[in-house]
Amino acid sequence: MTITPPAIVGAAQRIQRLEDPSDAVEPVGLMELALRDAAEDAGAPSLLGALDAILVPQGLWKYGDPGRLLAERVGSPGARTALGAISGHIIQVMVDWACLEIAAGRAEVVAIVGGESEHSRRRLMRRDIPLHWQEDTEGEPNFRVGNEQFSMPKPEMEAGVVKPSILFGLAETSLRHSRGETPEAHRIRISELSSRMSEVASKNPYAWIERHVSAEEIRTPTPQNRMVTYPYTKLMTSNIAVDQSSAVIVCSADAAKRHGVPADRAVYLRAATEMNHVAQMSERQELHRHPGMEIAAQRVLELGEVATDDLAHVDLYSCFPLAVQAGAAALGLDETRPLTVTGGLTFSGGPFANYVLQAKAAMVKLLRAEPGSLGLIGSVGGTFAKFAYGVYSTDPGSRPGAVVEDVSAEFAALPMRPILESFDGEATIESYVVDVPHDGHTIASFAGLTSDGHRVWGKSEDPELGAALIAGEDACDRNADFQSGQVTLR
């Protein structure tokens, strides 16, 4: 068997667990370790000196051009460098870019690497100890991958719909209501979904939370597991305070041969889809469904010539339970089957925009262990706004090279709900969340539908209402008065 272009030939992860944060390796240092490990994993350390490009997703750090720092450290000073936009789906977009560049003959060896030392940073800050590394290095990458499109209609902002946990929580409540579940039954179900992910993490040597967390512990608010935004406790949200890094190396057949990469190292991107067109939450027909996600998910299966039953391994983005459930529905997957290869962004760890690279590194190892098996990785960007999917295998399939399709235009052509800039009157509650800041002052945000189908927004800071909703009172389908952005339930 020979390697056909392009292929992932090296993959690695690093995790840093320290008693003393003063001993922490800085983010770019963790990236370097993962990149060197990826070259070793490929059986070809010489790949480090042959890198044509190094792509890094934007992190919480402040390096101007981390790819340049890495290029100089590993011996490829002439490599082009790139920064990826802040988005959970950007890793797949970077892998797509690498495969297409190599297939077109514009590159031979490309590295994608990212990492964070955020856990150590926060511990140092709490101890009032200055960082022992420099992140504010100047520099500008040769190019950027993706773009950051984030805007929000005024009615959403005034209703307090400003944080990811609130947007995803609104979609979560909408999904719960569409399934006819009571609030209590719903929280039991999503805590069980989260606990199944935790079980995977407990067997992952690179996971941040090493023990299996029970569903009861996940759904029960405590001082250590506070209610962040109802219906989500902290253990249902992404954990970015981790020290983790990962890297993959993609290369051409000629480069693999020159550097002596064994054929059994190769894992191929068979097919990929991207959906980059951003629509406002207010414009969706249903808050819990995103047609762009569904288009991208179904198309990647078509392009990869696979059915869901063919997928041996799946990793769905898991910043919040809604992302997992929506991802499974978009692909036609049973929610009770394994839906992660790492344990997800809470239990395995979510190093900002780099989680999907952790998943790809883990997927590569699983697919090599089961030659010919198929794996799928799904990712979510923005606030449930952008999506990307990739199908992987040690078997390249019938097509030469990866097939990559951007389905943004198909989604953009769909009809959207019109946005009302202001509304005073009666509407039916479609969905709601209760945000619970650290000071405990609750703010309930509501999405309502008018009699003519317009979506409207409002909020309430009534502590008794907030407490009742958190305790399980259901506001969906209730009539409410919306006046100057304030909501009174009937």
Secondary structure, DSSP 8 states (H G I E B T S, - for coil): ----SSEEEEEEEEE---S-GGG---HHHHHHHHHHHHHHHTT-GGGGGG-SEEEEE--SS--S-HHHHHHHHHT-TT-EEEEE-S-TTHHHHHHHHHHHHHHTTS-SEEEEEEEEEHHHHHHHHHTT---SS--------SEEES-------HHHHHTT--SHHHHHHHHHHHHHHHTT--HHHHHHHHHHHHHHHHHHHTT-TT-SS-S---HHHHHS-BTTB-EEEETEEGGGS-----EEEEEEEEE-HHHHHHTT--GGG-BEEEEEEEE-----GGG-SSTT--HHHHHHHHHHHHHHT--GGGEEEEEE--SSHHHHHHHHHHHT--TTS---SS-HHHHT---GGGHHHHHHHHHHHHHHHSTT-EEEEEEEETTTTEEEEEEEESS--SSSS-EEEE-HHHHHTS----B-S---EEEEEEEEEEE--TT---EEEEEEE-TTS-EEEEEE--HHHHHHHHTT---TT-EEEEETTEEEE-
